[in-house]
Amino acid sequence: MIGPRQRGRNILIRVWIPVALLACWEILVRSGILNPVLFPPPSKLLAASASMIASGELTTHFRFSLTRLVAGLAIGAGAGLFCGLGMGAWRSAARSLEFIVSALYSTPKLTLLPVVMLLVGVGEQAGIILIAVASFSMMAIHCLDAVRNLNRAYVDLAVNYGADRKAVFFKVYLPGCLPQIFTGFRLATGRALVMTVSVEMIIASNGLGSMIWNAWQNFRPEKLYVAVAVVAGTGALFHYALLWFERTLAPWKAIGERA
């Protein structure tokens, strides 16, 4: 068990660099080295964020972005999970799908936006589809690698004891690949968040991406910095939340790392 002192030390190690950078930013603005019009000090940004939360502006845009992110991630990462595991488990599936997955993985997703809009029109569906595609390709590639790196002896042992394909998939491949699946899910979440903000900057009238673009066009740097900080903080929160779930559902990986 980690004691309070060690826990506090771990938190301090994680936050001291961002805190130091913010302090330097504040000092440089106060001393006149940085232009406060282009680089509002963190103290002003904190006040601006409090005002935006009180008015509901920030929370409304955040809610729209979070809804798009979760919807696209659930569809794309879920499909990528079973696609990647299926390609790794069955050679015929890999031969049929690996080229398509690899092509999607290497294609800049925003280049697909005009095609998607031709198919479904301009609206929520187009954005969610692109978010899903971005998370799908990342998740599928990592799940495929996870299965290929799995010790084949586990599969042979299950087959020798009479396990059918379904049992091998759910009892061997899925738990054996769980640590790398979480790694793929963290990367897919980051890719989905990037795509969410990118899509909102182009076609949406709400969301953090739209907020960033409008702040740039209207020269409201404090809103721009606050929105970017919220995006970065959202990504970090998802990252640490998924790490916690990984340690809970796959504790053997944490034991191996400590060893």
C-alpha positions in Angstrom: 0.0 0.0 0.0 1.2 3.5 -0.8 1.2 5.8 2.3 0.1 9.4 2.3 3.6 10.8 2.1 4.4 8.7 -1.0 1.1 9.6 -2.5 1.8 13.3 -1.9 5.3 12.9 -3.4 3.9 11.3 -6.5 1.4 14.1 -7.0 4.1 16.7 -6.5 6.3 15.0 -9.1 3.5 15.1 -11.6 2.5 18.7 -11.1 5.6 20.7 -10.3 6.7 21.3 -14.0 3.2 22.6 -15.1 3.1 24.8 -11.9 6.6 26.1 -12.5 5.8 26.9 -16.1 2.6 28.8 -15.1 4.6 30.7 -12.5 7.2 31.7 -15.1 4.5 32.8 -17.5 3.0 35.0 -14.8 6.3 36.5 -13.9 7.3 37.2 -17.5 4.0 39.0 -18.2 4.2 41.0 -15.0 7.7 42.1 -15.7 6.8 43.2 -19.2 8.8 40.6 -21.1 5.7 39.0 -22.6 2.9 41.0 -24.2 -0.2 40.6 -21.9 -2.5 41.2 -24.9 -1.1 38.1 -26.7 -0.2 36.1 -23.5 -2.7 36.9 -20.8 -1.3 35.9 -17.4 -2.5 32.7 -15.8 -4.2 34.7 -13.1 -6.3 36.5 -15.7 -7.1 33.2 -17.4 -8.2 31.7 -14.1 -10.6 34.6 -13.7 -11.8 34.3 -17.3 -12.5 30.6 -16.9 -14.5 31.2 -13.7 -16.6 33.8 -15.5 -17.1 31.4 -18.5 -18.2 28.6 -16.1 -20.5 30.9 -14.2 -22.2 32.1 -17.5 -22.5 28.5 -18.7 -20.5 29.1 -21.9 -17.6 26.8 -21.1 -19.7 24.0 -19.7 -22.0 24.1 -22.7 -19.2 23.8 -25.2 -17.5 21.1 -23.1 -20.7 19.1 -22.9 -21.1 19.1 -26.7 -17.5 18.1 -27.2 -17.7 15.3 -24.6 -20.8 13.9 -26.2 -19.2 13.8 -29.6 -16.0 12.3 -28.2 -17.8 9.5 -26.2 -20.2 8.6 -29.0 -17.4 8.4 -31.7 -15.0 6.6 -29.3 -17.6 4.0 -28.2 -18.4 3.1 -31.8 -14.9 3.3 -33.2 -12.9 1.7 -30.3 -15.5 -1.0 -29.8 -15.5 -2.0 -33.4 -11.7 -1.7 -33.5 -11.4 -4.0 -30.5 -13.3 -6.9 -32.0 -11.8 -6.3 -35.5 -8.2 -6.3 -34.2 -8.8 -9.3 -32.0 -10.6 -11.1 -34.8 -7.8 -10.4 -37.3 -5.2 -11.7 -34.8 -7.2 -14.8 -33.9 -8.3 -15.9 -37.4 -5.8 -15.7 -40.3 -8.6 -15.4 -42.9 -10.0 -12.3 -41.2 -6.5 -10.7 -41.1 -6.0 -11.4 -44.9 -9.4 -9.8 -45.6 -9.2 -6.7 -43.4 -5.6 -5.8 -42.6 -5.1 -3.8 -45.8 -8.2 -1.7 -45.1 -7.3 -1.1 -41.5 -3.7 -0.2 -42.4 -5.0 2.2 -45.1 -7.4 3.9 -42.7 -4.6 4.1 -40.0 -2.2 6.0 -42.4 -4.8 8.2 -44.0 -5.2 11.7 -42.5 -8.8 11.6 -41.3 -9.7 15.1 -42.1 -9.2 14.3 -45.8 -12.2 12.0 -45.5 -14.4 14.8 -44.2 -15.7 15.9 -47.7 -16.4 12.3 -48.6 -18.3 11.7 -45.4 -20.3 14.9 -45.9 -21.2 13.8 -49.4 -22.6 10.6 -47.9 -24.4 11.8 -44.7 -24.5 15.6 -45.1 -23.1 18.3 -42.9 -24.0 17.7 -39.3 -23.4 15.7 -36.2 -23.2 12.4 -38.1 -20.3 13.5 -40.2 -18.2 14.5 -37.1 -19.0 11.3 -35.2 -18.1 9.1 -38.1 -14.7 10.7 -38.4 -14.1 10.4 -34.7 -15.1 6.8 -34.9 -12.8 6.1 -37.8 -9.9 7.7 -36.1 -10.3 5.6 -32.9 -11.2 2.5 -34.9 -7.9 2.3 -36.8 -5.8 3.0 -33.8 -7.6 0.4 -31.7 -7.6 -2.3 -34.4 -3.9 -2.0 -35.1 -2.9 -2.3 -31.4 -5.3 -5.2 -30.7 -3.9 -7.0 -33.8 -0.4 -6.6 -32.5 -1.5 -7.7 -29.0 -2.8 -11.0 -30.4 0.2 -11.6 -32.5 2.5 -11.1 -29.5 0.5 -13.4 -27.3 2.3 -16.6 -26.2 0.9 -19.3 -28.5 1.3 -21.9 -25.8 -1.8 -20.4 -24.0 -3.9 -20.9 -27.0 -2.6 -24.5 -27.6 -3.3 -25.3 -23.9 -6.9 -24.1 -24.1 -7.5 -26.1 -27.3 -6.0 -29.2 -25.9 -8.5 -28.9 -23.0 -11.4 -28.7 -25.4 -12.0 -25.0 -25.7 -13.9 -24.0 -28.9 -13.1 -20.8 -30.9 -15.5 -18.7 -28.8 -14.0 -19.9 -25.6 -10.5 -19.3 -26.9 -11.4 -15.8 -28.0 -13.1 -14.7 -24.7 -11.0 -16.8 -22.3 -7.5 -16.6 -23.8 -7.1 -13.8 -26.4 -9.2 -11.1 -24.6 -7.6 -11.4 -21.1 -4.2 -12.1 -22.4 -4.2 -9.0 -24.6 -5.9 -6.8 -22.0 -2.8 -4.6 -21.1 -2.0 -3.8 -24.7 -5.7 -3.3 -25.4 -5.7 -0.6 -22.7 -2.7 1.0 -24.3 -4.5 1.0 -27.6 -7.6 2.5 -26.0 -5.6 5.3 -24.4 -4.0 6.1 -27.8 -7.4 5.8 -29.5 -8.9 8.2 -26.9 -6.2 10.8 -27.6 -6.7 10.4 -31.4 -10.5 10.8 -31.0 -10.1 13.9 -28.9 -7.8 15.5 -31.5 -10.3 14.6 -34.2 -13.2 16.0 -32.1 -11.6 19.4 -31.8 -10.5 19.4 -35.4 -14.0 18.6 -36.7 -15.6 21.2 -34.5 -13.2 23.8 -35.8 -14.4 23.1 -39.3 -18.1 22.2 -39.3 -19.6 22.7 -35.8 -21.1 25.7 -34.3 -20.5 24.5 -30.7 -17.9 22.5 -28.8 -14.4 23.4 -27.7 -13.0 23.3 -31.2 -15.6 25.8 -32.3 -14.9 27.9 -29.2 -11.2 27.9 -30.1 -11.8 29.0 -33.7 -14.3 31.7 -32.7 -11.9 33.1 -30.1 -9.1 33.2 -32.7 -11.4 35.0 -35.2 -12.7 37.5 -32.7 -9.3 38.0 -31.0 -10.2 36.7 -27.6 -6.9 35.1 -26.5 -8.1 34.5 -22.9 -11.0 32.3 -24.3 -8.6 30.6 -26.7 -6.1 29.7 -23.9 -8.9 28.5 -21.6 -10.4 26.2 -24.2 -7.0 24.8 -25.2 -6.3 24.1 -21.4 -9.7 22.4 -21.1 -8.9 20.1 -24.1 -5.5 19.3 -22.7 -6.9 18.6 -19.2 -9.6 16.4 -20.6 -7.0 14.3 -22.4 -4.9 14.0 -19.3 -8.0 13.0 -17.2 -9.0 10.3 -19.7 -5.4 9.0 -19.7 -5.1 8.7 -15.9 -8.7 7.2 -15.6 -7.8 4.5 -18.1 -4.6 3.8 -16.3 -6.6 3.3 -13.1 -9.0 0.9 -14.9 -6.0 -0.9 -16.4 -4.4 -1.4 -12.9 -7.8 -2.6 -11.6 -8.7 -5.0 -14.4 -5.2 -6.1 -15.3 -3.3 -6.1 -12.0 -0.7 -8.6 -13.3 0.8 -5.9 -15.6 1.4 -3.6 -12.6 3.0 -6.4 -10.7 5.3 -7.1 -13.6 6.3 -3.4 -13.9 7.2 -3.3 -10.2 9.2 -6.5 -10.5 
